Amino acid sequence: MQALRDWFMALAPRERWLVAAAGALLLLASVVIGIVRPLQERAERSDALVAEREALLAELDALAARLGPQRGSSTAPANQQSLVLLVDRSLRSRGLAEFLVRNQPDGDRQIRLRLERAPFDAVVEWLLELQTRYGLSVLSANIDRTPEAGRVICNLVLTRGGA
């Protein structure tokens, strides 16, 4: 290492500058060839795979549209699904399932729920989704604060299509 340093210092200042520039270019080329290029190739492969999967999905959608709903299909309209299942799925999709303490069906058209320590804003958004997307209404609601800011205890009765 000392010999390399001595050789470098023995060069004229202009030659040292040229050797340093060549070294920097060599380092830059190594980074591009060793790191950037493989990452770029991987990204191109991923893009091609995504395009292929999107095309396959479009074909499957077109096929499903041509075939129509199948017998025994579990994709019943929201107004035909059980309230327990509908509420469970919607709570899970909103991240509120962990706050559900009790759900008790009351016939085919009503369900009683208790949520504890649930985020108030998320509960309101969820109730709005139930009304707009699934046609469920809040028949009664008792909402109490908890010591935690923004958290509530909710006792709800939801109904399908009027009481």
Summary of the structure (lengths in Angstrom):
residues: 163
radius of gyration: 31.9
end to end distance: 88.6
largest distance: 96.4
contacts: 378
relative contact order: 0.09
helix: 60%
strand: 23%
